Amino acid sequence: MPELVDPNTRLRASFLKAVAEFHAEGPGRPVPWFVTDVDPPALTDAEAFAAYVARVLAERTEAAARPDARVPMTTLWWTEGDRVLGRLAIRHRLTPGLRRVGGHIGYDVRPSARRRGHATAMLAAALPVAAGLGIDRALLTCDEANIASRRVIEANGGRLLAADGGKLRFLLPTGSAQQLM
Ligand SMILES: CC(C)(COP(=O)(O)OP(=O)(O)OC[C@H]1O[C@@H](n2cnc3c(N)ncnc32)[C@H](O)[C@@H]1OP(=O)(O)O)[C@@H](O)C(=O)NCCC(=O)NCCS
């Protein structure tokens, strides 16, 4: 059964293969930012990869929040055994910029693992994690043309809030205790 796990050094080979697949998707397919964030040749070195993993884990803290997002973010990898299938990041709170684009949760499934329900299952698995971070209703955004992402969000209970400039914004209940009261 696939599961969300913390980034870890054990998965280095598979993570780097997944990154290579995103790069190979070809022109016209936007490369996710988490992929442009890594330098695969540099990360083949075990120590460099350990430093990368440590940095990603540290982004969960206020002190090490990424300068571009400026909010703490929990990154998780969707894995089956030793294979990294995708990644998901939960931003702990919103900025005005994230309210427009980005929202609380972003995800990507590696090309060779798509259309098997992974993104839908990965987002479902992440909602309790978001609830644990105090997010009652997660804001998710996607491009209007991104039919797959829209389906993923709607399958997880996302309610369309607004469509604006080619972007869709959804609210998703995370199932937090506060919501049930
Ligand atoms: C969007 C993405 C995460 C979907 O991942 P996935 O694991 O293939 O998604 P799922 O298998 O859970 O599919 C969800 C739904 O989308 C549909 N779908 C998947 N890919 C599709 C495509 N290329 N075109 C149309 N529908 C598609 C599936 O059939 C499924 O529909 P259903 O619920 O009616 O059966 C993946 O395509 C991806 O990583 N894309 C690049 C990055 C990205 O767009 N991230 C999201 C940013 S908001």
The ligand as an SDF file (V2000), in Angstrom:
LIG
                    3D

 48 50  0  0  0  0  0  0  0  0999 V2000
   -2.2010   16.2780  -11.6570 C   0  0  0  0  0  0  0  0  0  0  0  0
   -1.5220   15.0010  -11.2010 C   0  0  0  0  0  0  0  0  0  0  0  0
   -0.9740   15.2160   -9.7960 C   0  0  0  0  0  0  0  0  0  0  0  0
   -2.5680   13.8590  -11.2050 C   0  0  0  0  0  0  0  0  0  0  0  0
   -1.9230   12.6960  -10.7140 O   0  0  0  0  0  0  0  0  0  0  0  0
   -2.5330   11.2170  -10.9570 P   0  0  0  0  0  0  0  0  0  0  0  0
   -1.9200   10.3220   -9.9610 O   0  0  0  0  0  0  0  0  0  0  0  0
   -2.3870   10.8740  -12.3970 O   0  0  0  0  0  0  0  0  0  0  0  0
   -4.0660   11.4580  -10.6440 O   0  0  0  0  0  0  0  0  0  0  0  0
   -5.1570   10.3290  -10.3980 P   0  0  0  0  0  0  0  0  0  0  0  0
   -4.6790    9.0320  -10.9940 O   0  0  0  0  0  0  0  0  0  0  0  0
   -5.5180   10.3360   -8.9630 O   0  0  0  0  0  0  0  0  0  0  0  0
   -6.3460   10.8380  -11.3100 O   0  0  0  0  0  0  0  0  0  0  0  0
   -7.3300   11.7250  -10.8610 C   0  0  0  0  0  0  0  0  0  0  0  0
   -8.3710   11.9130  -11.9570 C   0  0  0  0  0  0  0  0  0  0  0  0
   -7.8190   12.6720  -13.0250 O   0  0  0  0  0  0  0  0  0  0  0  0
   -7.9380   11.9480  -14.2320 C   0  0  0  0  0  0  0  0  0  0  0  0
   -6.7500   12.2130  -15.0100 N   0  0  0  0  0  0  0  0  0  0  0  0
   -5.4720   11.9140  -14.6720 C   0  0  0  0  0  0  0  0  0  0  0  0
   -4.6480   12.3620  -15.6420 N   0  0  0  0  0  0  0  0  0  0  0  0
   -5.4200   12.9430  -16.5730 C   0  0  0  0  0  0  0  0  0  0  0  0
   -5.1600   13.5900  -17.8050 C   0  0  0  0  0  0  0  0  0  0  0  0
   -3.8970   13.7300  -18.2560 N   0  0  0  0  0  0  0  0  0  0  0  0
   -6.2050   14.0710  -18.5250 N   0  0  0  0  0  0  0  0  0  0  0  0
   -7.4720   13.9480  -18.0640 C   0  0  0  0  0  0  0  0  0  0  0  0
   -7.8000   13.3390  -16.9040 N   0  0  0  0  0  0  0  0  0  0  0  0
   -6.7760   12.8520  -16.1820 C   0  0  0  0  0  0  0  0  0  0  0  0
   -8.0410   10.4980  -13.8160 C   0  0  0  0  0  0  0  0  0  0  0  0
   -8.6690    9.7130  -14.8110 O   0  0  0  0  0  0  0  0  0  0  0  0
   -8.8650   10.6140  -12.5750 C   0  0  0  0  0  0  0  0  0  0  0  0
  -10.2020   10.8410  -12.9330 O   0  0  0  0  0  0  0  0  0  0  0  0
  -11.4200   10.0850  -12.2010 P   0  0  0  0  0  0  0  0  0  0  0  0
  -11.3080   10.4950  -10.7400 O   0  0  0  0  0  0  0  0  0  0  0  0
  -12.6160   10.6230  -12.8650 O   0  0  0  0  0  0  0  0  0  0  0  0
  -11.1580    8.6480  -12.3810 O   0  0  0  0  0  0  0  0  0  0  0  0
   -0.3620   14.5970  -12.1630 C   0  0  0  0  0  0  0  0  0  0  0  0
   -0.8700   14.5640  -13.4780 O   0  0  0  0  0  0  0  0  0  0  0  0
    0.8200   15.5470  -12.1010 C   0  0  0  0  0  0  0  0  0  0  0  0
    1.7080   15.3800  -11.2660 O   0  0  0  0  0  0  0  0  0  0  0  0
    0.8200   16.5640  -12.9800 N   0  0  0  0  0  0  0  0  0  0  0  0
    1.8950   17.5630  -13.0170 C   0  0  0  0  0  0  0  0  0  0  0  0
    1.9030   18.4460  -11.7940 C   0  0  0  0  0  0  0  0  0  0  0  0
    0.5600   19.0260  -11.4470 C   0  0  0  0  0  0  0  0  0  0  0  0
   -0.2330   19.4040  -12.3040 O   0  0  0  0  0  0  0  0  0  0  0  0
    0.3010   19.0840  -10.1360 N   0  0  0  0  0  0  0  0  0  0  0  0
   -0.9050   19.6790   -9.5920 C   0  0  0  0  0  0  0  0  0  0  0  0
   -0.7670   21.1750   -9.5260 C   0  0  0  0  0  0  0  0  0  0  0  0
   -2.2870   21.9190   -8.9840 S   0  0  0  0  0  0  0  0  0  0  0  0
  1  2  1  0
  2  3  1  0
  2  4  1  0
  2 36  1  0
  4  5  1  0
  5  6  1  0
  6  7  2  0
  6  8  1  0
  6  9  1  0
  9 10  1  0
 10 11  2  0
 10 12  1  0
 10 13  1  0
 13 14  1  0
 14 15  1  0
 15 16  1  0
 15 30  1  0
 16 17  1  0
 17 18  1  0
 17 28  1  0
 18 19  1  0
 18 27  1  0
 19 20  2  0
 20 21  1  0
 21 22  1  0
 21 27  2  0
 22 23  1  0
 22 24  2  0
 24 25  1  0
 25 26  2  0
 26 27  1  0
 28 29  1  0
 28 30  1  0
 30 31  1  0
 31 32  1  0
 32 33  2  0
 32 34  1  0
 32 35  1  0
 36 37  1  0
 36 38  1  0
 38 39  2  0
 38 40  1  0
 40 41  1  0
 41 42  1  0
 42 43  1  0
 43 44  2  0
 43 45  1  0
 45 46  1  0
 46 47  1  0
 47 48  1  0
M  END
$$$$
